Amino acid sequence: MAEYRRISGAVSIFCDMQQTLSVLFQSIEKNTPIPYENEVLSILTDQ
């Protein structure tokens, strides 16, 4: 059961990332300022 919880946690993180990326790409397509751009950049550069 702990394994299942770990997997579902990873899936939810992945879904959050996909949501963030889709917002990012929509902003790029519309050429609008990206919302919470600094947060996204800090997440990407932390790795």
ChimeraX commands (.cxc) that place a marker at each C-alpha (Angstrom):
marker #1 position 0.00,0.00,0.00 radius 0.5
marker #1 position 2.90,2.36,0.69 radius 0.5
marker #1 position 4.21,1.60,-2.80 radius 0.5
marker #1 position 0.87,2.62,-4.28 radius 0.5
marker #1 position 0.89,5.89,-2.34 radius 0.5
marker #1 position 4.41,6.66,-3.55 radius 0.5
marker #1 position 3.40,6.03,-7.17 radius 0.5
marker #1 position 0.28,8.19,-6.90 radius 0.5
marker #1 position 2.38,10.95,-5.37 radius 0.5
marker #1 position 4.81,10.79,-8.28 radius 0.5
marker #1 position 1.90,10.83,-10.74 radius 0.5
marker #1 position 0.38,13.92,-9.13 radius 0.5
marker #1 position 3.74,15.71,-9.26 radius 0.5
marker #1 position 4.04,14.75,-12.92 radius 0.5
marker #1 position 0.53,16.08,-13.63 radius 0.5
marker #1 position 1.40,19.37,-11.91 radius 0.5
marker #1 position 4.51,19.61,-14.09 radius 0.5
marker #1 position 2.50,18.96,-17.24 radius 0.5
marker #1 position -0.01,21.63,-16.24 radius 0.5
marker #1 position 2.81,24.10,-15.65 radius 0.5
marker #1 position 4.42,23.25,-18.98 radius 0.5
marker #1 position 1.17,23.63,-20.89 radius 0.5
marker #1 position 0.64,27.07,-19.34 radius 0.5
marker #1 position 4.23,27.89,-20.25 radius 0.5
marker #1 position 3.83,26.85,-23.88 radius 0.5
marker #1 position 0.49,28.66,-24.20 radius 0.5
marker #1 position 2.17,31.83,-22.96 radius 0.5
marker #1 position 5.00,31.39,-25.44 radius 0.5
marker #1 position 2.55,30.83,-28.31 radius 0.5
marker #1 position 0.58,33.96,-27.44 radius 0.5
marker #1 position 3.85,35.78,-26.77 radius 0.5
marker #1 position 2.52,37.01,-23.44 radius 0.5
marker #1 position 4.50,37.41,-20.23 radius 0.5
marker #1 position 4.71,34.05,-18.53 radius 0.5
marker #1 position 2.89,33.85,-15.17 radius 0.5
marker #1 position 5.14,32.88,-12.26 radius 0.5
marker #1 position 8.08,32.79,-14.66 radius 0.5
marker #1 position 10.63,33.17,-11.87 radius 0.5
marker #1 position 9.23,30.20,-9.97 radius 0.5
marker #1 position 9.40,28.02,-13.08 radius 0.5
marker #1 position 12.96,29.12,-13.83 radius 0.5
marker #1 position 14.06,28.45,-10.26 radius 0.5
marker #1 position 12.53,24.98,-10.41 radius 0.5
marker #1 position 14.29,24.24,-13.71 radius 0.5
marker #1 position 17.67,25.57,-12.57 radius 0.5
marker #1 position 17.58,23.80,-9.18 radius 0.5
marker #1 position 18.15,20.43,-10.84 radius 0.5
marker link #1:1,2 radius 0.2
marker link #1:2,3 radius 0.2
marker link #1:3,4 radius 0.2
marker link #1:4,5 radius 0.2
marker link #1:5,6 radius 0.2
marker link #1:6,7 radius 0.2
marker link #1:7,8 radius 0.2
marker link #1:8,9 radius 0.2
marker link #1:9,10 radius 0.2
marker link #1:10,11 radius 0.2
marker link #1:11,12 radius 0.2
marker link #1:12,13 radius 0.2
marker link #1:13,14 radius 0.2
marker link #1:14,15 radius 0.2
marker link #1:15,16 radius 0.2
marker link #1:16,17 radius 0.2
marker link #1:17,18 radius 0.2
marker link #1:18,19 radius 0.2
marker link #1:19,20 radius 0.2
marker link #1:20,21 radius 0.2
marker link #1:21,22 radius 0.2
marker link #1:22,23 radius 0.2
marker link #1:23,24 radius 0.2
marker link #1:24,25 radius 0.2
marker link #1:25,26 radius 0.2
marker link #1:26,27 radius 0.2
marker link #1:27,28 radius 0.2
marker link #1:28,29 radius 0.2
marker link #1:29,30 radius 0.2
marker link #1:30,31 radius 0.2
marker link #1:31,32 radius 0.2
marker link #1:32,33 radius 0.2
marker link #1:33,34 radius 0.2
marker link #1:34,35 radius 0.2
marker link #1:35,36 radius 0.2
marker link #1:36,37 radius 0.2
marker link #1:37,38 radius 0.2
marker link #1:38,39 radius 0.2
marker link #1:39,40 radius 0.2
marker link #1:40,41 radius 0.2
marker link #1:41,42 radius 0.2
marker link #1:42,43 radius 0.2
marker link #1:43,44 radius 0.2
marker link #1:44,45 radius 0.2
marker link #1:45,46 radius 0.2
marker link #1:46,47 radius 0.2
view
